[in-house]
Amino acid sequence: GFTSAKAVNGGKLEKVVGIIGKSFIDKGQNKVSIQWSEVDGANAYIVAKATTGNSWKNLGLVKTTNFTDNTPVQASNN
């Protein structure tokens, strides 16, 4: 579900590997944190999550190899 934001290989997006995720509570707020391996040549990453109906919701664009979702939904794809 996580791909590089920069198009490479003739317009195809490269798949990120080595994704590590954890859920935790910070100051009473549920959060989900993920980190992944760097994709050569990528200058940013689009972070998205699956929603109902097999579609994707973009959560943000980051220039680092980590992201924290501060508004995860319990019993949902996060």
All heavy atoms as an XYZ file, in Angstrom:
578
protein
N       0.790     -1.197      0.000
C       0.000      0.000      0.000
C       0.825      1.249      0.000
O       0.300      2.319     -0.206
N       2.111      1.178      0.217
C       2.926      2.375      0.291
C       3.870      2.410     -0.889
O       4.574      1.460     -1.159
C       3.713      2.394      1.604
C       2.790      2.399      2.779
C       2.382      1.213      3.355
C       2.277      3.572      3.266
C       1.505      1.196      4.414
C       1.396      3.577      4.327
C       1.006      2.402      4.906
N       3.872      3.498     -1.614
C       4.690      3.617     -2.810
C       5.445      4.928     -2.797
O       5.098      5.859     -2.084
C       3.828      3.548     -4.084
O       2.874      4.616     -4.037
C       3.091      2.233     -4.200
N       6.478      4.995     -3.598
C       7.215      6.244     -3.718
C       6.387      7.250     -4.490
O       5.608      6.899     -5.359
C       8.553      6.004     -4.425
O       8.339      5.550     -5.738
N       6.536      8.522     -4.166
C       5.772      9.564     -4.837
C       6.378      9.911     -6.185
O       5.717     10.455     -7.046
C       5.697     10.808     -3.961
N       7.631      9.617     -6.391
C       8.310      9.949     -7.635
C       8.176      8.787     -8.622
O       8.482      7.656     -8.308
C       9.789     10.210     -7.360
C      10.572     10.580     -8.588
C      12.025     10.816     -8.239
C      12.826     11.083     -9.499
N      14.236     11.193     -9.227
N       7.714      9.102     -9.826
C       7.570      8.060    -10.846
C       8.943      7.667    -11.376
O       9.783      8.509    -11.648
C       6.702      8.569    -11.983
N       9.176      6.378    -11.482
C      10.425      5.845    -12.007
C      10.108      4.700    -12.947
O       8.968      4.265    -13.040
C      11.369      5.365    -10.871
C      11.861      6.529    -10.040
C      10.701      4.344     -9.995
N      11.112      4.177    -13.631
C      10.921      3.029    -14.521
C       9.793      3.246    -15.524
O       8.835      2.488    -15.590
C      10.658      1.740    -13.731
C      11.853      1.319    -12.914
O      12.981      1.640    -13.246
N      11.607      0.602    -11.839
N       9.895      4.325    -16.290
C       8.891      4.575    -17.315
C       7.526      4.934    -16.763
O       6.507      4.622    -17.367
N       7.462      5.592    -15.634
C       6.197      6.031    -15.071
C       5.593      5.110    -14.030
O       4.557      5.409    -13.469
N       6.225      3.980    -13.743
C       5.700      3.063    -12.735
C       6.208      3.480    -11.356
O       7.335      3.937    -11.219
C       6.147      1.633    -13.025
C       5.568      1.080    -14.310
C       6.045     -0.337    -14.549
C       5.500     -0.869    -15.854
N       6.007     -2.208    -16.133
N       5.381      3.302    -10.351
C       5.789      3.602     -8.988
C       6.471      2.396     -8.379
O       6.033      1.263     -8.574
C       4.579      3.995     -8.140
C       3.879      5.290     -8.558
C       2.630      5.476     -7.713
C       4.799      6.471     -8.414
N       7.534      2.634     -7.652
C       8.258      1.566     -6.977
C       7.568      1.222     -5.669
O       7.054      2.088     -4.981
C       9.701      1.989     -6.701
C      10.539      2.127     -7.943
C      10.776      0.804     -8.635
O      11.021     -0.200     -7.954
O      10.706      0.788     -9.865
N       7.583     -0.043     -5.316
C       6.979     -0.514     -4.078
C       7.988     -0.402     -2.941
O       9.144     -0.770     -3.086
C       6.550     -1.962     -4.246
C       5.809     -2.527     -3.062
C       5.357     -3.942     -3.350
C       4.591     -4.508     -2.202
N       4.122     -5.873     -2.489
N       7.539      0.101     -1.819
C       8.376      0.188     -0.626
C       8.365     -1.166      0.069
O       7.337     -1.827      0.145
C       7.831      1.276      0.328
C       8.557      1.251      1.653
C       7.952      2.642     -0.314
N       9.510     -1.594      0.575
C       9.605     -2.852      1.317
C      10.082     -2.557      2.735
O      10.554     -1.478      3.034
C      10.556     -3.852      0.626
C      10.026     -4.231     -0.734
C      11.959     -3.284      0.504
N       9.976     -3.557      3.584
C      10.469     -3.425      4.954
C       9.624     -2.510      5.815
O      10.135     -1.769      6.636
N       8.310     -2.556      5.632
C       7.426     -1.693      6.419
C       7.263     -2.259      7.823
O       6.972     -3.433      8.000
C       6.044     -1.562      5.751
C       6.192     -0.932      4.373
C       5.101     -0.730      6.615
C       4.930     -0.928      3.560
N       7.477     -1.402      8.808
C       7.308     -1.760     10.212
C       6.270     -0.812     10.789
O       6.375      0.402     10.630
C       8.632     -1.628     10.992
C       9.688     -2.558     10.409
C       8.406     -1.883     12.480
C      11.079     -2.322     10.968
N       5.250     -1.365     11.429
C       4.204     -0.536     12.004
C       3.946     -0.882     13.457
O       4.208     -1.995     13.896
N       3.464      0.099     14.187
C       3.076     -0.147     15.570
C       1.935      0.792     15.934
O       1.840      1.903     15.422
C       4.244      0.023     16.533
C       4.751      1.440     16.666
C       5.858      1.547     17.694
C       6.313      2.988     17.832
N       7.284      3.150     18.894
N       1.065      0.300     16.787
C       0.003      1.144     17.324
C       0.348      1.446     18.775
O       0.943      0.622     19.468
C      -1.351      0.455     17.213
O      -1.340     -0.759     17.911
N      -0.022      2.646     19.213
C       0.299      3.045     20.579
C      -0.643      4.164     21.011
O      -1.386      4.720     20.205
C       1.768      3.471     20.699
C       2.145      4.663     19.850
C       2.226      5.933     20.408
C       2.421      4.512     18.498
C       2.583      7.028     19.628
C       2.785      5.590     17.714
C       2.863      6.858     18.275
N      -0.605      4.474     22.295
C      -1.404      5.557     22.853
C      -0.442      6.620     23.371
O       0.500      6.312     24.094
C      -2.317      5.053     23.987
C      -3.303      4.022     23.435
C      -3.059      6.215     24.644
C      -4.153      3.355     24.495
N      -0.674      7.858     22.973
C       0.147      8.984     23.410
C      -0.785     10.059     23.955
O      -1.618     10.593     23.212
C       0.973      9.520     22.240
C       1.878     10.670     22.636
O       2.329     10.714     23.793
O       2.124     11.543     21.774
N      -0.672     10.342     25.246
C      -1.512     11.343     25.905
C      -2.998     11.065     25.679
O      -3.781     11.951     25.381
C      -1.146     12.744     25.429
C       0.284     13.123     25.768
C       0.649     14.475     25.231
C       2.120     14.745     25.517
N       2.608     15.923     24.831
N      -3.374      9.775     25.770
C      -4.756      9.367     25.636
C      -5.262      9.259     24.208
O      -6.420      8.943     23.992
N      -4.413      9.509     23.221
C      -4.798      9.453     21.815
C      -4.222      8.208     21.150
O      -3.019      7.943     21.275
C      -4.288     10.681     21.066
C      -4.953     11.982     21.470
C      -6.384     12.035     21.018
O      -7.279     11.961     21.845
N      -6.624     12.144     19.751
N      -5.056      7.438     20.442
C      -4.582      6.297     19.663
C      -3.783      6.807     18.472
O      -4.169      7.791     17.839
C      -5.752      5.451     19.162
C      -6.491      4.773     20.284
O      -5.911      4.418     21.296
N      -7.774      4.591     20.119
N      -2.682      6.125     18.154
C      -1.850      6.503     17.027
C      -1.289      5.245     16.371
O      -1.165      4.211     17.007
C      -0.696      7.403     17.473
C      -1.185      8.706     18.079
C      -0.084      9.660     18.376
C      -0.694     10.910     18.972
N       0.110     12.072     18.790
N      -0.969      5.348     15.094
C      -0.303      4.281     14.364
C       0.920      4.897     13.704
O       0.823      5.895     12.989
C      -1.225      3.652     13.293
C      -0.456      2.646     12.460
C      -2.434      3.001     13.945
N       2.071      4.288     13.956
C       3.326      4.774     13.396
C       3.884      3.730     12.446
O       3.854      2.539     12.746
C       4.319      5.041     14.527
O       5.568      5.414     14.011
N       4.367      4.172     11.285
C       4.999      3.252     10.339
C       6.336      3.818      9.892
O       6.557      5.031      9.895
C       4.106      2.983      9.101
C       3.766      4.283      8.382
C       2.866      2.216      9.469
C       3.081      4.074      7.047
N       7.236      2.917      9.554
C       8.513      3.301      8.943
C       8.838      2.266      7.881
O       8.337      1.150      7.919
C       9.618      3.427      9.967
C       9.988      2.146     10.666
C      11.028      2.362     11.742
O      10.952      3.301     12.506
N      12.002      1.485     11.791
N       9.653      2.660      6.896
C       9.937      1.779      5.765
C      11.318      2.074      5.230
O      11.954      3.060      5.598
C       8.872      1.957      4.672
C       8.747      3.371      4.201
C       9.442      3.968      3.186
C       7.899      4.383      4.736
N       9.078      5.271      3.044
C       8.120      5.560      3.993
C       6.970      4.422      5.769
C       7.451      6.755      4.248
C       6.313      5.620      6.019
C       6.542      6.756      5.267
N      11.759      1.199      4.327
C      13.068      1.374      3.712
C      12.996      2.458      2.639
O      11.958      2.676      2.019
C      13.538      0.053      3.100
O      12.606     -0.380      2.134
N      14.099      3.124      2.423
C      14.182      4.188      1.427
C      14.160      3.600      0.018
O      14.719      2.539     -0.234
C      15.481      4.963      1.635
C      15.647      6.143      0.728
C      16.904      6.929      1.031
O      17.474      6.776      2.124
O      17.331      7.700      0.159
N      13.486      4.278     -0.881
C      13.473      3.902     -2.296
C      14.471      4.805     -3.013
O      14.372      6.037     -2.918
C      12.067      4.066     -2.912
C      12.104      3.835     -4.415
C      11.079      3.130     -2.244
N      15.451      4.199     -3.700
C      16.461      4.980     -4.416
C      15.795      5.953     -5.377
O      14.916      5.580     -6.154
C      17.401      4.061     -5.205
C      18.345      3.276     -4.316
O      18.561      3.693     -3.160
O      18.856      2.237     -4.766
N      16.197      7.213     -5.306
C      15.692      8.227     -6.209
C      14.412      8.907     -5.763
O      14.008      9.898     -6.351
N      13.754      8.383     -4.734
C      12.499      9.001     -4.267
C      12.823     10.264     -3.476
O      13.738     10.277     -2.654
C      11.714      8.035     -3.404
N      12.066     11.320     -3.719
C      12.258     12.534     -2.929
C      11.076     12.773     -1.989
O      11.096     13.688     -1.189
C      12.498     13.750     -3.820
C      11.405     13.977     -4.829
O      10.323     13.415     -4.719
N      11.666     14.794     -5.826
N      10.043     11.937     -2.082
C       8.897     12.014     -1.182
C       8.087     10.725     -1.313
O       8.268      9.969     -2.272
C       8.033     13.224     -1.504
N       7.201     10.508     -0.361
C       6.365      9.314     -0.344
C       4.918      9.725     -0.057
O       4.668     10.563      0.799
C       6.821      8.339      0.750
C       8.255      7.917      0.605
C       9.281      8.649      1.183
C       8.589      6.783     -0.121
C      10.610      8.263      1.039
C       9.907      6.386     -0.267
C      10.910      7.142      0.312
O      12.218      6.755      0.172
N       3.989      9.117     -0.775
C       2.575      9.299     -0.484
C       2.170      8.186      0.474
O       2.378      7.015      0.175
C       1.723      9.209     -1.765
C       2.094     10.321     -2.741
C       0.231      9.260     -1.415
C       1.456     10.154     -4.112
N       1.605      8.555      1.599
C       1.156      7.569      2.581
C      -0.360      7.459      2.448
O      -1.074      8.461      2.484
C       1.544      7.989      4.013
C       1.062      6.960      5.023
C       3.047      8.185      4.123
N      -0.843      6.227      2.267
C      -2.272      6.000      2.076
C      -2.698      4.772      2.862
O      -1.876      3.943      3.229
C      -2.578      5.804      0.593
N      -4.010      4.670      3.113
C      -4.528      3.474      3.759
C      -5.781      3.018      3.029
O      -6.489      3.807      2.398
C      -4.801      3.699      5.243
C      -5.933      4.634      5.574
C      -6.091      4.710      7.083
C      -7.140      5.717      7.504
N      -7.264      5.780      8.963
N      -6.014      1.714      3.101
C      -7.189      1.137      2.466
C      -8.441      1.562      3.221
O      -8.438      1.677      4.444
C      -7.081     -0.379      2.442
N      -9.503      1.775      2.461
C     -10.791      2.098      3.061
C     -11.797      1.040      2.615
O     -11.465      0.147      1.852
C     -11.282      3.489      2.612
O     -11.485      3.472      1.195
C     -10.290      4.574      2.988
N     -13.005      1.159      3.073
C     -14.027      0.218      2.633
C     -14.265      0.402      1.140
O     -14.074      1.490      0.603
C     -15.343      0.440      3.401
O     -15.751      1.789      3.239
C     -15.182      0.123      4.874
N     -14.639     -0.649      0.478
C     -14.897     -0.572     -0.944
C     -13.649     -0.655     -1.796
O     -13.649     -0.254     -2.951
N     -12.557     -1.169     -1.229
C     -11.304     -1.351     -1.956
C     -10.749     -0.074     -2.570
O     -10.191     -0.085     -3.658
C     -11.458     -2.413     -3.047
C     -11.754     -3.773     -2.460
O     -11.202     -4.116     -1.417
N     -12.612     -4.525     -3.093
N     -10.914      1.036     -1.895
C     -10.306      2.283     -2.366
C      -9.234      2.709     -1.367
O      -9.049      2.090     -0.330
C     -11.378      3.370     -2.539
O     -12.005      3.639     -1.298
N      -8.509      3.769     -1.703
C      -7.416      4.254     -0.865
C      -7.672      5.687     -0.441
O      -8.211      6.481     -1.204
C      -6.090      4.189     -1.630
C      -5.659      2.794     -1.881
C      -5.944      2.035     -2.975
C      -4.886      1.965     -1.012
N      -5.404      0.782     -2.854
C      -4.730      0.713     -1.655
C      -4.300      2.153      0.222
C      -4.025     -0.326     -1.075
C      -3.594      1.107      0.797
C      -3.458     -0.110      0.145
N      -7.256      6.003      0.779
C      -7.345      7.368      1.293
C      -5.920      7.856      1.536
O      -5.174      7.243      2.306
C      -8.136      7.399      2.601
C      -8.175      8.776      3.233
C      -8.889      8.762      4.568
C      -8.823     10.139      5.206
N      -9.436     10.147      6.546
N      -5.530      8.943      0.866
C      -4.211      9.521      1.103
C      -4.194     10.200      2.462
O      -5.080     10.989      2.785
C      -3.860     10.531      0.013
C      -3.507      9.875     -1.295
O      -3.319      8.674     -1.361
N      -3.432     10.657     -2.344
N      -3.165      9.887      3.243
C      -3.007     10.481      4.569
C      -2.014     11.626      4.567
O      -2.058     12.480      5.440
C      -2.550      9.419      5.571
C      -3.492      8.244      5.770
C      -2.889      7.252      6.741
C      -4.841      8.717      6.269
N      -1.091     11.601      3.626
C      -0.113     12.677      3.588
C       1.019     12.399      2.628
O       1.156     11.302      2.088
N       1.817     13.414      2.415
C       3.020     13.347      1.591
C       4.187     13.677      2.504
O       4.180     14.741      3.142
C       2.936     14.355      0.436
C       4.139     14.449     -0.472
C       4.239     13.202     -1.347
C       4.050     15.686     -1.352
N       5.152     12.763      2.614
C       6.280     12.975      3.518
C       7.592     12.822      2.768
O       7.667     12.105      1.771
C       6.244     12.006      4.725
C       5.027     12.267      5.596
C       6.263     10.564      4.281
N       8.620     13.500      3.252
C       9.944     13.408      2.643
C      10.873     12.503      3.435
O      12.012     12.317      3.058
C      10.542     14.806      2.501
C       9.759     15.655      1.526
C      10.418     16.973      1.253
C       9.609     17.709      0.199
N      10.349     18.765     -0.415
N      10.359     11.936      4.511
C      11.127     11.013      5.344
C      10.569      9.603      5.166
O       9.578      9.414      4.478
C      11.032     11.415      6.822
O       9.661     11.350      7.224
C      11.564     12.825      7.055
N      11.189      8.636      5.799
C      10.732      7.248      5.683
C       9.945      6.810      6.927
O      10.061      5.685      7.384
C      11.918      6.303      5.435
O      12.857      6.461      6.498
C      12.584      6.591      4.102
N       9.157      7.736      7.467
C       8.285      7.389      8.581
C       7.072      8.304      8.581
O       7.086      9.383      8.003
C       9.032      7.447      9.912
C       9.614      8.812     10.171
O       8.890      9.762     10.387
N      10.927      8.918     10.135
N       6.013      7.819      9.226
C       4.762      8.574      9.279
C       3.977      8.119     10.494
O       3.957      6.935     10.831
C       3.934      8.317      8.017
C       2.611      9.039      8.007
C       2.529     10.362      7.638
C       1.446      8.377      8.363
C       1.309     11.031      7.619
C       0.223      9.027      8.355
C       0.155     10.362      7.980
N       3.300      9.053     11.153
C       2.415      8.726     12.261
C       1.009      9.207     11.933
O       0.807     10.377     11.639
C       2.892      9.352     13.580
O       4.198      8.856     13.883
C       1.953      9.022     14.730
N       0.062      8.267     11.970
C      -1.352      8.591     11.791
C      -1.898      8.936     13.169
O      -1.964      8.081     14.048
C      -2.091      7.395     11.182
C      -3.566      7.671     10.914
O      -4.076      8.739     11.324
O      -4.215      6.803     10.311
N      -2.269     10.192     13.360
C      -2.758     10.655     14.661
C      -4.257     10.454     14.844
O      -4.789     10.757     15.903
C      -2.406     12.133     14.851
C      -0.919     12.345     14.937
O      -0.223     11.651     15.677
N      -0.409     13.305     14.194
N      -4.932      9.943     13.802
C      -6.378      9.750     13.889
C      -6.806      8.380     13.362
O      -7.709      8.288     12.538
C      -7.114     10.864     13.113
O      -6.662     10.842     11.751
C      -6.881     12.230     13.715
N      -6.173      7.291     13.823
C      -6.602      5.969     13.361
C      -7.988      5.643     13.901
O      -8.403      6.168     14.927
C      -5.556      5.031     13.936
C      -5.088      5.720     15.172
C      -5.128      7.189     14.842
N      -8.691      4.776     13.188
C     -10.038      4.372     13.594
C      -9.959      2.939     14.113
O      -9.484      2.048     13.398
C     -11.007      4.470     12.400
C     -12.389      3.997     12.808
C     -11.057      5.902     11.878
N     -10.427      2.729     15.326
C     -10.401      1.395     15.924
C     -11.249      0.435     15.109
O     -12.301      0.796     14.597
C     -10.909      1.467     17.365
C     -10.763      0.158     18.107
C     -11.092      0.307     19.578
O     -11.292      1.394     20.088
N     -11.163     -0.809     20.265
N     -10.776     -0.813     14.964
C     -11.449     -1.875     14.216
C     -11.618     -1.510     12.743
O     -12.602     -1.814     12.121
C     -12.786     -2.223     14.848
N     -10.595     -0.837     12.198
C     -10.624     -0.408     10.796
C      -9.259     -0.645     10.200
O      -8.289     -0.923     10.909
C     -10.977      1.085     10.737
O     -10.970      1.540      9.417
N      -9.144     -0.542      8.874
C      -7.832     -0.601      8.216
C      -7.097      0.687      8.532
O      -7.567      1.756      8.194
C      -7.993     -0.723      6.694
C      -8.617     -2.025      6.302
O      -8.423     -3.026      6.957
N      -9.358     -2.007      5.213
N      -5.960      0.570      9.198
C      -5.172      1.751      9.537
C      -3.763      1.606      9.061
O      -3.228      0.615      8.888
C      -5.189      1.996     11.054
C      -6.532      2.505     11.514
O      -6.917      3.598     11.172
N      -7.249      1.696     12.284
